């Protein structure tokens, strides 16, 4: 009983069916992200919070998830995830707790020829859970430019090219800079993409991409070669998708790998 009212969620359930995750989604909340050049970056995230629910309870007390989150206010960051998840477990008497944090990450980028600066945004997702220990995975989606090797080889002039996305998901044993994952994705494609370009930049990118053609298969393999020796990884998933410019479909490739001993 709370304030004289019946605790419906905390009542018994007789269907003998546990629930792996129950909680809340789509909470917009300010967070702090580590930034290589500025130490930290403030951004706004879309959060999901959940816990497991044993078979004998009807529901969970979802308001307590918000109470725990509000306790940390602007201190939601990579380095507070373990404390947040442990606090959720304690507040809801759960065996497991989970959090997903989707947010835009912003970088100042410099155009390759003119040197003009502009801001690029990258969609990121941090997933963390705590059962017996903390597990963290980070995903970053990086827009890239690719030029088709086959089209270049068989055409008298030019070659078809398109924008694409490289998505890198890494399971981590220690902190990894988002900027490092972005750089790996961009250097594995034909060219990065930019927010602001002048004519000399467009010329540079066009010619650079022509000299660096990439299938989606090439992209994921290049990323994998760069990630394999990377310290602090338990596993990775690499996805490349080309939004084809002359086909009515996308091309994609995926590599998933476990890295024991790193």
N, C-alpha and C positions, 0 to 999 in steps of 0.2 A: 504494500500500500504506500502511495506517495501523495501527501496532502489529503489523505482520506479517500483517495481515488484508487480504483482497482488497477493493478499492473497486468494489463491484458497481454502485452508482448512476453512478459516473463512467465506466463502460464504454461502448463504442460502441453505437450503434443504427443499423440499416440500413434502416429503414422510410421514411426521408426525410420525416418528418412533424414539424414543429415544434409546440410547445405554447405557447400565449400566456400561460397562468398555471398554475403548479404551486406548491403550498405547504401551509400548515396553516391550519385554522379553529378557532374556538371556544376561544380562549385567554382565560381570565379574568385580567385584569391591572389593577393600579392605575394611574390616569392623573390628570393635572392639567389642568383646563379653566379658561380665563380667565372671570372673573366680574365684571360691571360694578360691583357694589356692594361686593364683598369682595376684589377683585383676582384671587383664584383660588379654585377649588373642586376638592376631591379627590373622585373617584368611581371606580367599578369598571367596566371596559369588557370587551366581548367582541371580541377582535381576530382578524383574518385577515391573514396575511402570504404574499406570493407573489412569484415571479419568472418571467420567460420562460425557456423551455428550447429551445436550438437542436435542429435535426433530428438531429444526429449524436451526441447524448448520451442515454443510456437514462433517467437520472433525475437529480434534484437532491439536494443534501445538506440535508435539512430541519432537522436538528439545529442547523445554523448559523444558521437564522432565530431560533431560541430563544436562541442564544448572543448574537446581536446585540441582541435585545430586552432580555435580562437585563443587558446592558452599561449600559442607560439607567435601569434600575430605576424609581424614581418620577419620572423626568424625561421621561416620554412626554407630550408636549403639542404644541399647534399649532406652537410655535416650534422644536421639535426634529424635526419630520417630515422636513425635507430632509436632516438629518444621519443620521437613522435609515435613510432610503431609500438614501442614498448608501453607507452602511455595509453594507447588505444587498447592493447591487450588487457592491461590492468583495469581500465575503466569499464570494459565490457565483459570481463572475466572470460576472455577468448583464448584459444590455443594458438591461433594464427591471426595476423593482421596484415593488411595490404594497402598500398597507396599507389596511385598513378597520377603523374603530374605532366600535363601536356602544356607546352608554352612556346612562344616564339623567342628565338635567340638572335640578337642583332650584332652584326659586324660592320665596321667601316672597311670598305674595300677600295682599292685603287685601280683605275682603268689602266690597261697594260701599256698603252702608248702615250696618251695625254697626261696620265698621272692624276686625273681628277678623282676626288673621293666621293663616295656615296654610301648609303646604308643598305645592306642586304639582310633579309630575314630568313631564318631557317627554322622549320618546325621540328621540335624536339619532344621526346617522351621519356621520362624517368619512371621506371616501375620498380617498386621495392616491396619486399615482404619479410615478415619476421615470424618464424615458427620456433625453431631451436637456435637459429642464428640469422643474421641479416643477409639478405640477398638483394643485389641491385643490378638492374640492366638499364642501359641508356640507348635510345634510338635517336638518330638524327636523319632528316630527309634533306638531301642536298640537290638543288637544281643544277643540271649540267648541260653541255652542248656536245653532241656526237655527230660524226660524219661517217657515212657508210663506206667501209673498205671495198665492198663489191662494186658499188656504184662508181667509186673512184677508178677502180681497175678497168671496168668495161666501157666507160664513157670517154668520148673524145675530148670533152671539156666538162669541167665542174663535177659535182657529185651531190646526191641528196643528203641533207643534214637536218637535224631536229633538236628540239629540247628534250631532255629526259630527267629522270630522278634517280639518284643513288641513295638507297636507304641502308644505313649501317646500324645494326643492333649488337651491342656488346654486353656480355655478362662480366662484371668486374670484381676483382679482388682488392683493387685500390683505385683511387681517383684517376680519371682520364679526362683530359681537356676536350671539351666539345670542339674547339678550334682545330685540334689535331685530327679529329675524325672528318671534319669538313675539308681540311687540306688533302687528306688521303683520297676522299671521294673526287674532289675537283681535279687533282693531278692524274687520276686514273681514267678520266674521260678525254675527249678530244680538246675540250676547253671548258673553263668555268663560264658562268653567265654573270652578267653585271646589271646593276640598276641604271647607271649612267654611262653612256658611251658617246664619244665624238667620232667623226669620220675616220680619223687615223686609227682609232681603237677598233672600229668595225673591220677595217682593212687588216689590221694585225690579227684579229681573232679568226677571220675568214681564212687567211693564209696559214695560220698556226693549226687550225683544225684540219685543213687539207693535208698537212704534213703529219698529222697524228690521228688517222682514221681509227674508229673503234666500233666493233660490234658490241652488243650488250654482253656477249660471252667474254670479250676482251676486258670490258670494264670490271665485271665481278672478279675475274682472275687477277687483274692488276691490283684491285683493292685487297684481295686475299693475300697476295704476296707481301703487301705492305703491312698487313695486320699480323701475319704469322709470328714475326719476331717481337711484336709489341708486348711490353711487360704489363702485367696486371689483368690479363684476359683469361676468363674461364671458357668462353665460347663466343662465337660470333655468327650472325646471319647477315649476308649481303644480298641486297635486291637491286637490280637495275631495270628500269623500264624506259623505253624510248617511245615517245608519242609520235609515231611515224608520220613523215610529211607527205609520202606518196602512197601509203597503204591505208586501208580503212580498218586498221587495227593497231595495237601496240605490240612491241616486241619486249620480252622480259627474260631475265635469267636470275637464278638464286643459288647461292652457295651457303651451306651451314656446316660449321665445324666446331668440335670440342677441342680445347687446348689444355691438356693435362700437364701439370708441372710448371706452368708459367705463373 
